[in-house]
């Protein structure tokens, strides 16, 4: 099974993942990242996504029509950047006749940090990404344990929401760039205070929780009202 992941909720990233299908279901324990890319800034999403995906496919010798699924991070994130990734994923899905489904972007950060949260003895941890305006997008997760074998996953129990970092519980260790930016208000999860929602982790998270739990809608999670306003009718001049 070939899955293309795209996320532009913070930086722009893409990943091409192959996962074997066993007894009719994808085996998330044996996924293979065939290629990936990421930007190092949060303002070049539209310029980076289409060329990045083109290079991924060309370097892997795979056609867009060969994909089985496209997963798009739906945020939350800033308006323009988030929209660029989602619209790119939708356009590719339409052109290649490939289904497109949504994944909540903080889940990608949770996927990359939950093992270390468990190793540090935590049962609950969070994700905080930069929402600008001195605020963060945040979500809280509870670690899951199957039959006493140790942390095997996580469940999102709150969020995502947007607000000041100071409104969050400082006792909950947080992964993500927001934890670094607002370390005076948050408790960073060691080694994960610069984590970003990466496309390969977005795909891994969706596989871990089950592709049937991904979002049928790819509508972006903005969580804020737009700054743009439709201008009101001008008053007619009177004499």
N, C-alpha and C positions, 0 to 999 in steps of 0.2 A: 504494500500500500504506500503510495507516494502522497505526502502532504506538504503543501507550501504554507508557511506561516509568515504573517506580516504584522508589524506593530509600529505605530507612530504616535503613541500616547506621550512619549517623552523624546528620546532619540528615535531615529528611524532604523529599523532592523528587519531582516528577512532571513528565512532559513528553509532549506529543502530537506525533508526528513523522510527516510524509508523505514517502515515498520512492518515486520512480518505478520501475517494473519494466520492464527492458529484456531482451528475449529470454528471458523467463521468470525473470529473476533481479533482485533489488533492486539499484539503482545507488547505492552508498553515497556517491559523490562529489556527489550532487545532493539530499541529504536536506534537508528543510525543517522547521524547528521551528515548529509552528503555535501553540504556547503552552507555558508552563512555570511552575512555582512551586517555591518552596523556603522552608523555615523558617530561622530564625537561631539555633535552639537544638536541643539533642539530647534533649529530654524532652517533646515534644508530638506525637509521631508519630501516635498513634491519633486525636487530635483534628483533625489537619491533613489526613490522606490522603484520606478519602472526600469531604469538602467541596472539597478542592483539585481532585480529579479531576472532580467534578461541574461546577465552574466552568470547567475546561479544555474540557470537551465542550460546555457551553452557549455559551461564548464563541466556539467554533469552528463551532457549528452542526452538530455531529456527534453521532450517537447511539452508545451503547455497542455496539449490535449491528453498527455499521458498521466496527468495528475488525477488523483482520486478525490481530493478535497483541498480547499483553501480555507485556512483559519485566519480571521482578522481580529486583532485586538480592538475592542470597542471603547477602551478608556476605563476610567475618565482621563481627560487630557484637554489641553487648550484647543480652541475651535479649529483653527486653520490646519495645524499639524495633524490632529486626529482625523479630520475629514480627508486629508490627502491619502493616508494609508487605507482607509476604508473604501474610498472611491476607486483606488487602484485595484484593490482586491475584487470589488464588484465588477469592474470593467474586465478584468482578466477572466473571472468566472463566466461572465456573459459571452466573451469572445471564444473561450475554449469549451464552453458547455460543461463546466465543473461546478459542483455545489460549493457555496460559500457560507460559512457559519461564524458566529461571533464568540469571543472569549473575553472575559473581564481581565483587563491588562494587569492589575496588581497580582493576579494569580500566578503570573510568570515570575515575579519576584519571590513570591511564596515558594514556588517550586525550587528555586535556586538556593533557598535559605533554610528550609524546614529541617533538613538533616542536622545542621549545626545548631538550630534552636533546640532540637531534641537532645543533642549531645551535651548542651549546656544545662540540661535539666529543666527546661521550660516546658510547660504544657500548653501555653498560649503565647502567641507572638503576633506581631503586626507588620504591616507594610505602609510606608509613608513615601510618597513621591512629591516632587515639587509642583505646586499648583500656582506658583508666582503670587504676587500681592501679599507676601508673608503668610501664605497658607499652604496646606498640604492636602493631597488626596490620600485617604487612608482606608485600610480595611484590617480586620482582626481575624485571626485563624486559630483553631484548636487542633492540636496534633492528634492523630488517630493511631491506635495500636491494635493490630489484629492478633488476638490469641496470645498476648504477652510476648510477642516476638520483637518488640521495639517499634519506634515510629515508622509507619509505613505510608503515611500520607497526612492530609490535613483537610479541614472543612472550614470554609469561610462562615463566620458566625456574626459578623457585623460589617456593614459597608458594602461598597465604597461610599464614602461621604467626603465633603470638602469643608475645611474650616481651619482656624488657627491651630498651630501645633500645640499651643498651651492648653487647648481644650481636651487633649488626649491624656489617657492615663499614663503617667510617667513610669509606672511599674511594669508596663508591658514593653518588652524589647522590640525594637522596630528595625526592619530591614528597608533599604531603599535610600535614595538620595535625600529625601526629606529628613532622614535621621541625622545625616551629616550637616545639612544646612541649619537645622534647629536642635543641635545637640544640647543647647542650654535648657530646652524644654522636654526633650525626648531622651530615652535610653537606647542608644544604638545597639543592635545585635552585632556582636564582635565579628569583624571581617565582612560585613554586609552593608555598611553604611554608604556605599557608593553604587549599589546594585541598581540596574535599570531593567525595565521589562523587555527582555530579549525574545526574539521570535522563536528560537529553538526551545526555550523554556516555556513559552506560551503553548507550543505544540505538546511538549511533554506533560504540562499540566492538564491539558484537555484529554490526553490519553490516560493519565492516571485516574482522573475523576470519571472518565467515560465519555466517548464522543457523543453519546445520546444525551448528555447533559449540557452540551454546548448550546449556544443561543441560536435559534432559528433566524432571529432578526440580527442585522448588523447595524442597527441604529446606534449612533454614537452616544456615549454617556457623558454629557457635558457638565451636568450638575450645577451649572451657573447660567444665569440669563445672559444673553448676548449683549455686548456693549453697543451694538448697532441699533439704532432706532429709526423707524419710519418717520420722516419729518411730518409734522402736522400741517394742515392747510394754512396757508398764509391768510391773514385777515385782509379783506379788501380795503384799499385806501378810501377814506371818506374826506369829503371837502367840508 
